[in-house]
Every structure is written in C-alpha cells, then in structure tokens.
Amino acid sequence: MRDAVRLLIGRRARLRWVHLILGGALAMPYVLVGSLIIGPATGDTNVFGSFPHQLASFGVGLPIAAVSSLFPTARPLEAANARWLCGVDADRIASGPARTWGERGRTAAWFTLHLGIGGVIAGMSLALPPFAAVLIALPVFAGLGGTRLGFPEVFDHAWALALAPVAGLASLVALAGCAAGCGALLARWAPVLLGPTPKDRLAAAEARAADLAVRNRLARELHDSVGHALSAVTLQASAARRVLDADPEFVREALAAIEETTRRTVGELDAVLGVLREGDAPGTAPAPTLAADLDGLLRRTRAGGQRVTARVEADPEALPPLLSREAYRIVQEGLSNALKHAGGRAAVDVRVAAADGQLEIAVENPLNGAASSRPGGGHGLRGIADRVRLLGGTATAGPTADRTWRLHVLLPMKGTHANSQDPR
C-alpha cells in the first residue's frame, strides 16, 4: 500500500507532475496561435466556448510547437527539465545543443510529446479537483437542504448521494494515476529522444579518458618527484643526526643537501602542477632532464651517505627532450627504491648507455629482506612501467642470482616524438 501511494504522490511523481504542468503552460501560446487559425476557418468568434474547437486549436498548435523546437538551444533546455523533474540520470541525457537535423528532429518529437501530454494532464488538473470537491461535499449540501447545483436527477436518489464522495475520490486517484503514468512514459522516452548519440558517447568517453590520463600523469610525477625528495631528505637527516657531534662538516653538507633538495622539489612540484594548466605558465620551473639534472640528483643522493656509482655512456645532450625527462624520472625512482629498501649505506650502481638505437638504464643495489618481500614492486615501479610503455620500451625489475635487485629499462631513441604521447 505504501509503495502504491509513493508511486502516485511520492516526491518523484510530484516532480513529474510539475513537469507535465509546465508542458501544459508551454503549450498555451501555441494553442492561442491555433485558435487564430481555427476561428476564421470555422467562423466561430469564441473558439474557447466550444470544446471541439479547443481540441482543434490544440491540434493545430502542436505542429507549430514542433517547428519552433528545431532551434539548437531547445535541446539543452528540455534536457535540463528532464534531468531535474523527470528524474532521468544525467549521463543518459545529452547536455549540448542539437547539431544535426536528426538530433533536432528527436528534440522536436520530445517537445511535441511533452506539450501534448502536458496539455492534457494540465487540463485534467484544472478541471477534476474542483469537480471532485463538489462530489465529496454533495451529501453535506443535500443534508442541509441545498439544491442539486445543476447535477443530473440521479442525485435525487439516496444511493447516488452516498456514492458521490466515492466517485470524487476515485476521480482524484485517477488523475494522480494518469499523471504518474504519463510522467513515467516521458521519463522512459527522454533517453531515446534527448539521449546522446554514438558520437556524443564517443566524445564523452574520450574526455573521460583524457582526464584519467592527466590524473595518472600527475600522480606519477608527484610520486617520483616528492617521493624521492622525502626519501633523500629522511636519509640525509638521519645520517646527520648520527654524526652530529663527531663530524660537523658532514652535518653541514647534509643540511645543505637537504636545503637544495627541498628547494628543487618545490620547483619540480610547480612544474608538475603545470600539467593541469593550459600551456606553460610564465615563471613555471621546467621539468628536470637527464642532461641538465642528473649530476645534481647524484650529488644530493650521495650527500646522505648513499654510495652511488654512476656510469654515463651516452650523450645526454643528444637525447630528445621527452626521452631525457622520462629517463631522469626513471633513474630518480631507481635511486628512491634503493634508498627505501637497501639502506642508507648500501652501494648503488647506476648505468646509462646508448646502443643499437636504444637508451639503456640500469640501477642495481644489494638485495635485503625488505626488497625481497616486495617482488612486484610498489607504486614507483608501476609508474616506471607506465612511462616505459608510453615510450614503446621495456622494463624489468627484480632480484638476480647474485642477491642483487636490478631495474633494467630499454627505451627507443628514434621515433619518440612521433609515436609517443608526452607524459607531462
């Protein structure tokens, strides 16, 4: 019983009723235009005094309404009403203006359906409630000696007076049922007539994919830049604390490295946030590259006590900018993994070489329990895999037979600009 009442007069049913009443209100100007055509055609000077002429005016006005809804801006207005009042999910309704004649034709069909059904329900909503109220109150007036108020002679009988309130309530229930049914009908047809076309769905999917790609790139850049800086600063501060009294010179070097690391990371963070901007904002720090920033990365890492051996057997200046940026991030993440999992005093070997049209990057460090407990790697290794995949290369990471953790990456040096999406 409660479900039936909710279906007839619940919040959704009431909103759809309002949507139908709005359709009836929108139909009135077109009905007036139709009456200007029907009046001279029938010779009737009072069109609204004749119910058949009213219906004819309504029928003439609907095609005029259909023509007026062919303008592109009609679809977003009707789509908004369908979302808010009919309760149709936003992703099932197109929000933009109608661009093709097919979309305009479906919008015109929806507008005509909305105004046609809305006009009928609006007329019933104006006529039935007063009539039902009179029927419900009729026995009271008859008991007080009132007249029949122009009702048929059947209401002279007691049984007819007794059934009058029942008929009044039934008419109200019928009105609510008609409004609920017509509202549900419009809600079902809204996605068909106002819904996105396959082209709209494809454009929306591409926009979502582009937004997801931006989010993934931002998360990857933040992890690589800020994550490495936090690991390096933590290691440097820990090393400085251990020798605070015994080696003041090392402490000063560690503090200077911390200052440089944090300052540079702020600049890199600004560059990363520039990924979300349209173009490069004036004053934005450039993204670090292998050619310009590898030496500083190695120096800051060594300042915390990490023993890093680097062999650069390629000319970083000759690398394409995109490849140089991504190679820097890969080396940075390899050093971050070594800092976190091999310990501050472990030896780390970095090799960057070029051979057979490929850039080879290898980072090796001794394997311990922490590293061996994470055979699949964390977010950093997944970020490296994403970068390498975008550039068309290959990446492997894992323990070797000599108890060493090895990150090995091969990146193509040709076709980087044409065949790869810039991960910035």
TINUNU-216890 format. One line per 10 residues: number of its first residue (from 1); their letters; for each residue x, y, z of C-alpha. Coordinates in nm, 3 decimals, always signed. Each point is the difference from the previous one (the first is absolute). Layout:
N
NUM) a) X/Y/Z ~ ...
# end
This chain:
424
1) mrdavrllig) +0.000/+0.000/+0.000 ~ +0.279/+0.238/+0.090 ~ +0.175/-0.072/-0.331 ~ -0.321/+0.074/-0.189 ~ -0.043/+0.333/+0.178 ~ +0.365/+0.089/-0.068 ~ -0.048/-0.090/-0.365 ~ -0.299/+0.233/-0.030 ~ +0.096/+0.297/+0.219 ~ +0.361/-0.058/+0.101
11) rrarlrwvhl) +0.270/+0.260/-0.054 ~ +0.098/-0.131/-0.343 ~ -0.365/-0.020/-0.108 ~ -0.060/+0.357/+0.118 ~ +0.304/+0.130/-0.190 ~ -0.112/-0.177/-0.315 ~ -0.347/+0.149/+0.049 ~ +0.158/+0.344/+0.016 ~ +0.186/-0.084/-0.320 ~ -0.330/-0.082/-0.169
21) ilggalampy) -0.165/+0.318/+0.128 ~ +0.296/+0.193/-0.136 ~ -0.059/-0.166/-0.338 ~ -0.361/+0.110/+0.011 ~ +0.103/+0.356/+0.080 ~ +0.247/-0.003/-0.291 ~ -0.278/-0.127/-0.227 ~ -0.232/+0.295/+0.070 ~ +0.165/+0.252/-0.240 ~ -0.014/-0.255/-0.279
31) vlvgsliigp) -0.366/-0.074/+0.078 ~ -0.074/+0.372/-0.027 ~ +0.173/+0.009/-0.339 ~ -0.204/-0.304/-0.101 ~ -0.321/+0.175/+0.105 ~ +0.083/+0.288/-0.235 ~ +0.000/-0.257/-0.281 ~ -0.301/-0.205/+0.110 ~ -0.221/+0.304/+0.071 ~ -0.004/+0.145/-0.354
41) atgdtnvfgs) -0.007/-0.351/-0.150 ~ -0.318/-0.094/+0.190 ~ -0.156/+0.345/+0.022 ~ -0.008/-0.031/+0.379 ~ +0.082/+0.326/+0.178 ~ +0.024/-0.177/+0.338 ~ +0.223/-0.302/-0.060 ~ +0.043/-0.072/+0.370 ~ -0.373/-0.025/+0.047 ~ -0.005/-0.321/-0.201
51) fphqlasfgv) +0.185/-0.306/+0.126 ~ +0.051/-0.149/-0.350 ~ +0.145/+0.331/-0.117 ~ +0.231/+0.003/+0.301 ~ +0.125/-0.346/-0.095 ~ +0.048/+0.115/-0.358 ~ +0.200/+0.304/+0.116 ~ +0.211/-0.232/+0.214 ~ +0.058/-0.231/-0.294 ~ +0.103/+0.286/-0.228
61) glpiaavssl) +0.231/+0.149/+0.262 ~ +0.208/-0.316/+0.052 ~ +0.159/-0.003/-0.349 ~ +0.087/+0.366/+0.047 ~ +0.167/-0.094/+0.330 ~ +0.195/-0.274/-0.178 ~ +0.133/+0.247/-0.256 ~ +0.102/+0.251/+0.268 ~ +0.201/-0.268/+0.183 ~ +0.231/-0.062/-0.296
71) fptarpleaa) +0.235/+0.269/+0.127 ~ +0.321/-0.154/+0.147 ~ -0.049/+0.161/+0.343 ~ -0.330/-0.180/+0.057 ~ +0.170/-0.330/+0.091 ~ +0.206/+0.122/+0.300 ~ -0.307/+0.171/+0.148 ~ -0.218/-0.308/-0.034 ~ +0.285/-0.225/+0.113 ~ +0.040/+0.202/+0.320
81) narwlcgvda) -0.372/-0.034/+0.075 ~ +0.015/-0.373/-0.067 ~ +0.295/-0.044/+0.238 ~ -0.137/+0.210/+0.284 ~ -0.372/-0.077/-0.019 ~ -0.028/-0.338/-0.172 ~ +0.284/-0.151/+0.203 ~ +0.197/-0.123/-0.303 ~ +0.370/-0.066/+0.065 ~ +0.226/+0.274/-0.135
91) driasgpart) +0.218/-0.241/-0.200 ~ -0.307/-0.117/-0.196 ~ -0.087/+0.352/-0.116 ~ +0.202/+0.210/-0.243 ~ +0.086/+0.340/+0.145 ~ +0.123/+0.181/-0.311 ~ -0.204/+0.164/-0.275 ~ -0.133/-0.206/-0.287 ~ +0.250/+0.010/-0.286 ~ -0.147/-0.224/-0.270
101) wgergrtaaw) -0.346/-0.006/-0.148 ~ -0.052/-0.346/+0.146 ~ +0.064/+0.134/+0.351 ~ -0.228/+0.297/-0.068 ~ -0.273/-0.232/-0.124 ~ +0.017/-0.211/+0.317 ~ -0.007/+0.316/+0.210 ~ -0.309/+0.119/-0.190 ~ -0.168/-0.337/+0.060 ~ +0.077/+0.022/+0.372
111) ftlhlgiggv) -0.122/+0.361/+0.023 ~ -0.325/-0.089/-0.178 ~ -0.051/-0.303/+0.225 ~ +0.072/+0.209/+0.311 ~ -0.242/+0.275/-0.098 ~ -0.269/-0.239/-0.128 ~ -0.010/-0.224/+0.308 ~ +0.066/+0.295/+0.229 ~ -0.292/+0.193/-0.148 ~ -0.238/-0.290/+0.065
121) iagmslalpp) +0.121/-0.054/+0.358 ~ -0.003/+0.374/+0.070 ~ -0.362/+0.022/-0.121 ~ -0.098/-0.297/+0.217 ~ +0.181/+0.155/+0.298 ~ -0.203/+0.318/-0.041 ~ -0.338/-0.167/-0.050 ~ -0.006/-0.315/+0.212 ~ +0.093/+0.129/+0.350 ~ -0.291/+0.254/+0.021
131) faavlialpv) -0.241/-0.259/-0.140 ~ +0.122/-0.261/+0.249 ~ -0.033/+0.248/+0.288 ~ -0.363/+0.066/-0.094 ~ -0.076/-0.373/-0.016 ~ +0.161/-0.060/+0.338 ~ -0.196/+0.286/+0.160 ~ -0.330/-0.071/-0.180 ~ -0.157/-0.217/+0.277 ~ +0.066/+0.276/+0.250
141) faglggtrlg) -0.177/+0.262/-0.211 ~ -0.288/-0.238/-0.069 ~ -0.034/-0.074/+0.372 ~ -0.018/+0.371/+0.071 ~ -0.281/+0.041/-0.248 ~ +0.214/+0.138/-0.277 ~ -0.070/-0.033/-0.370 ~ +0.149/-0.251/-0.239 ~ +0.221/+0.276/-0.150 ~ -0.099/-0.099/-0.352
151) fpevfdhawa) +0.091/-0.367/+0.040 ~ -0.203/-0.266/-0.181 ~ -0.324/-0.121/+0.158 ~ +0.168/-0.326/+0.101 ~ +0.143/+0.183/+0.299 ~ -0.353/+0.028/+0.136 ~ +0.041/-0.360/+0.111 ~ +0.165/-0.073/+0.333 ~ +0.231/-0.266/-0.143 ~ +0.137/+0.247/-0.256
161) lalapvagla) +0.072/+0.254/+0.272 ~ +0.174/-0.268/+0.204 ~ +0.222/-0.097/-0.293 ~ +0.081/+0.360/-0.098 ~ +0.298/+0.031/+0.243 ~ +0.132/-0.334/-0.121 ~ -0.018/+0.123/-0.359 ~ +0.174/+0.323/+0.100 ~ +0.287/-0.185/+0.167 ~ +0.022/-0.243/-0.291
171) slvalagcaa) +0.036/+0.289/-0.244 ~ +0.288/+0.142/+0.205 ~ +0.170/-0.340/+0.010 ~ -0.053/-0.032/-0.375 ~ +0.156/+0.343/-0.053 ~ +0.302/-0.096/+0.210 ~ +0.029/-0.330/-0.186 ~ -0.016/+0.169/-0.339 ~ +0.262/+0.256/+0.104 ~ +0.230/-0.271/+0.140
181) gcgallarwa) -0.040/-0.217/-0.308 ~ +0.060/+0.286/-0.243 ~ +0.299/+0.117/+0.204 ~ +0.150/-0.350/-0.010 ~ -0.065/-0.012/-0.375 ~ +0.189/+0.326/-0.055 ~ +0.285/-0.118/+0.224 ~ +0.030/-0.317/-0.210 ~ +0.001/+0.189/-0.330 ~ +0.238/+0.275/+0.113
191) pvllgptpkd) +0.321/-0.205/-0.053 ~ -0.127/-0.110/-0.342 ~ -0.084/+0.347/-0.129 ~ +0.239/+0.216/+0.203 ~ +0.276/-0.253/+0.064 ~ +0.354/+0.029/-0.136 ~ +0.079/-0.133/-0.343 ~ +0.283/-0.251/-0.056 ~ +0.217/+0.298/-0.096 ~ -0.086/+0.173/+0.330
201) rlaaaearaa) +0.080/-0.316/+0.197 ~ +0.333/-0.035/-0.179 ~ +0.087/+0.363/+0.074 ~ -0.093/-0.046/+0.367 ~ +0.207/-0.318/+0.024 ~ +0.299/+0.176/-0.156 ~ -0.039/+0.290/+0.244 ~ -0.011/-0.241/+0.297 ~ +0.303/-0.187/-0.132 ~ +0.193/+0.326/-0.044
211) dlavrnrlar) -0.092/+0.109/+0.353 ~ +0.108/-0.336/+0.141 ~ +0.328/+0.021/-0.190 ~ +0.068/+0.344/+0.147 ~ -0.075/-0.129/+0.350 ~ +0.228/-0.299/-0.048 ~ +0.283/+0.215/-0.133 ~ -0.038/+0.242/+0.290 ~ +0.002/-0.281/+0.256 ~ +0.305/-0.154/-0.164
221) elhdsvghal) +0.192/+0.328/-0.008 ~ -0.086/+0.079/+0.362 ~ +0.105/-0.346/+0.113 ~ +0.331/+0.013/-0.183 ~ +0.091/+0.358/+0.090 ~ -0.133/+0.044/+0.353 ~ +0.051/-0.365/+0.098 ~ +0.365/+0.008/-0.094 ~ +0.054/+0.331/+0.178 ~ -0.157/-0.127/+0.323
231) savtlqasaa) +0.207/-0.319/-0.011 ~ +0.321/+0.193/-0.063 ~ -0.070/+0.262/+0.266 ~ -0.087/-0.269/+0.255 ~ +0.325/-0.185/-0.072 ~ +0.208/+0.319/+0.011 ~ -0.155/+0.113/+0.328 ~ +0.049/-0.344/+0.154 ~ +0.366/-0.009/-0.105 ~ +0.059/+0.350/+0.134
241) rrvldadpef) -0.159/-0.086/+0.334 ~ +0.226/-0.302/+0.046 ~ +0.322/+0.202/-0.046 ~ -0.123/+0.332/+0.141 ~ +0.284/+0.027/+0.257 ~ +0.268/-0.208/-0.173 ~ -0.001/+0.152/-0.350 ~ -0.137/+0.358/-0.013 ~ +0.124/+0.044/-0.358 ~ -0.210/-0.293/-0.122
251) vrealaaiee) -0.300/+0.142/+0.187 ~ +0.042/+0.334/-0.180 ~ +0.017/-0.179/-0.335 ~ -0.308/-0.206/+0.083 ~ -0.196/+0.311/+0.104 ~ +0.105/+0.177/-0.319 ~ -0.113/-0.302/-0.201 ~ -0.334/+0.000/+0.183 ~ -0.044/+0.369/-0.080 ~ +0.084/-0.054/-0.366
261) ttrrtvgeld) -0.225/-0.305/-0.025 ~ -0.301/+0.172/+0.151 ~ +0.051/+0.316/-0.208 ~ +0.026/-0.199/-0.319 ~ -0.299/-0.214/+0.089 ~ -0.215/+0.310/+0.044 ~ +0.097/+0.102/-0.353 ~ -0.075/-0.349/-0.132 ~ -0.333/+0.001/+0.181 ~ -0.089/+0.325/-0.176
271) avlgvlregd) +0.093/-0.162/-0.332 ~ -0.212/-0.305/+0.079 ~ -0.302/+0.212/+0.084 ~ +0.052/+0.170/-0.335 ~ -0.122/-0.327/-0.155 ~ -0.353/+0.110/+0.089 ~ +0.040/+0.345/-0.152 ~ -0.068/+0.103/-0.357 ~ +0.353/+0.044/-0.131 ~ +0.302/+0.100/+0.205
281) apgtapaptl) -0.061/+0.283/+0.244 ~ +0.261/+0.277/+0.007 ~ +0.264/-0.067/+0.262 ~ -0.078/-0.373/+0.028 ~ +0.311/-0.205/+0.068 ~ +0.090/-0.236/-0.285 ~ -0.024/-0.374/+0.055 ~ +0.338/-0.155/+0.091 ~ +0.189/-0.185/-0.271 ~ +0.280/-0.251/-0.014
291) aadldgllrr) +0.227/+0.248/-0.176 ~ -0.042/+0.288/+0.244 ~ -0.080/-0.163/+0.333 ~ +0.159/-0.344/+0.030 ~ +0.316/+0.132/+0.167 ~ -0.202/+0.189/+0.260 ~ -0.216/-0.306/+0.070 ~ +0.308/-0.215/+0.060 ~ +0.164/+0.269/+0.217 ~ -0.306/+0.040/+0.222
301) traggqrvta) -0.035/-0.377/+0.037 ~ +0.366/-0.040/+0.099 ~ -0.030/+0.284/+0.254 ~ -0.210/-0.228/+0.219 ~ +0.273/-0.264/+0.015 ~ -0.125/-0.215/-0.286 ~ +0.285/-0.153/-0.201 ~ -0.102/+0.058/-0.361 ~ +0.214/-0.100/-0.297 ~ -0.120/+0.147/-0.327
311) rveadpealp) +0.115/-0.089/-0.350 ~ -0.139/+0.218/-0.276 ~ +0.093/-0.152/-0.334 ~ -0.238/+0.210/-0.207 ~ -0.012/+0.367/-0.090 ~ -0.295/+0.143/+0.196 ~ +0.008/+0.317/-0.209 ~ -0.078/-0.203/-0.314 ~ -0.318/-0.155/+0.144 ~ -0.343/+0.132/-0.101
321) pllsreayri) -0.152/+0.219/+0.276 ~ -0.282/-0.245/+0.070 ~ +0.238/-0.294/+0.030 ~ +0.237/+0.203/+0.217 ~ -0.281/+0.094/+0.241 ~ -0.131/-0.353/+0.034 ~ +0.348/-0.149/+0.037 ~ +0.069/+0.241/+0.286 ~ -0.320/-0.108/+0.177 ~ +0.089/-0.367/-0.046
331) vqeglsnalk) +0.346/+0.048/+0.150 ~ -0.151/+0.206/+0.281 ~ -0.252/-0.273/+0.084 ~ +0.274/-0.266/-0.014 ~ +0.201/+0.196/+0.256 ~ -0.312/+0.050/+0.213 ~ -0.058/-0.375/+0.011 ~ +0.363/-0.054/+0.102 ~ -0.031/+0.262/+0.277 ~ -0.317/-0.157/+0.139
341) haggraavdv) +0.082/-0.370/-0.033 ~ +0.378/-0.039/-0.002 ~ +0.094/+0.233/+0.284 ~ +0.198/+0.319/+0.020 ~ +0.347/-0.160/-0.015 ~ -0.065/-0.247/-0.283 ~ +0.187/+0.042/-0.327 ~ -0.212/+0.091/-0.300 ~ +0.118/-0.034/-0.359 ~ -0.159/+0.215/-0.271
351) rvaaadgqle) +0.071/-0.053/-0.369 ~ -0.132/+0.206/-0.291 ~ +0.114/-0.114/-0.345 ~ -0.105/+0.025/-0.363 ~ +0.029/-0.289/-0.246 ~ -0.188/-0.126/-0.304 ~ -0.239/+0.297/-0.003 ~ -0.107/-0.056/+0.360 ~ +0.068/+0.175/+0.328 ~ +0.084/-0.249/+0.275
361) iavenplnga) -0.050/+0.087/+0.367 ~ +0.103/-0.240/+0.274 ~ -0.011/+0.058/+0.376 ~ +0.134/-0.273/+0.231 ~ +0.023/-0.026/+0.377 ~ +0.057/-0.281/+0.251 ~ -0.309/-0.204/+0.077 ~ -0.123/-0.017/+0.358 ~ -0.312/-0.124/+0.175 ~ -0.202/+0.315/-0.065
371) assrpggghg) +0.065/-0.013/-0.370 ~ -0.058/-0.372/-0.035 ~ -0.333/+0.031/+0.179 ~ -0.131/+0.218/-0.283 ~ +0.054/-0.203/-0.316 ~ -0.263/+0.190/-0.193 ~ +0.124/+0.346/+0.099 ~ -0.206/+0.293/+0.122 ~ -0.152/+0.308/-0.162 ~ +0.341/+0.117/-0.122
381) lrgiadrvrl) +0.067/-0.309/-0.209 ~ -0.349/+0.015/-0.145 ~ +0.066/+0.364/-0.088 ~ +0.322/-0.100/-0.177 ~ -0.191/-0.267/-0.191 ~ -0.256/+0.260/-0.110 ~ +0.270/+0.239/-0.121 ~ +0.183/-0.272/-0.188 ~ -0.318/-0.127/-0.163 ~ -0.089/+0.348/-0.126
391) lggtatagpt) +0.345/+0.028/-0.158 ~ -0.018/-0.346/-0.159 ~ +0.276/-0.152/+0.212 ~ +0.039/-0.289/+0.242 ~ +0.066/-0.013/+0.373 ~ +0.087/-0.282/+0.238 ~ +0.060/+0.012/+0.374 ~ +0.081/-0.272/+0.246 ~ +0.265/-0.198/+0.185 ~ +0.293/-0.161/-0.178
401) adrtwrlhvl) +0.193/-0.316/+0.078 ~ +0.275/+0.193/+0.180 ~ -0.239/+0.150/+0.261 ~ -0.032/+0.329/-0.182 ~ -0.313/+0.197/-0.077 ~ +0.018/+0.120/-0.360 ~ -0.213/+0.248/-0.191 ~ +0.063/-0.022/-0.374 ~ -0.168/+0.227/-0.257 ~ +0.037/+0.024/-0.378
411) lpmkgthans) -0.145/+0.303/-0.179 ~ -0.003/+0.058/-0.377 ~ +0.194/+0.312/-0.094 ~ -0.163/+0.042/-0.343 ~ -0.363/+0.091/-0.062 ~ -0.053/+0.128/+0.353 ~ -0.163/+0.322/-0.118 ~ -0.227/-0.156/-0.258 ~ -0.110/-0.321/+0.166 ~ -0.027/+0.083/+0.369
421) qdpr) -0.238/+0.212/+0.201 ~ +0.181/+0.260/+0.211 ~ -0.046/-0.123/+0.358 ~ +0.026/+0.347/+0.144
# end
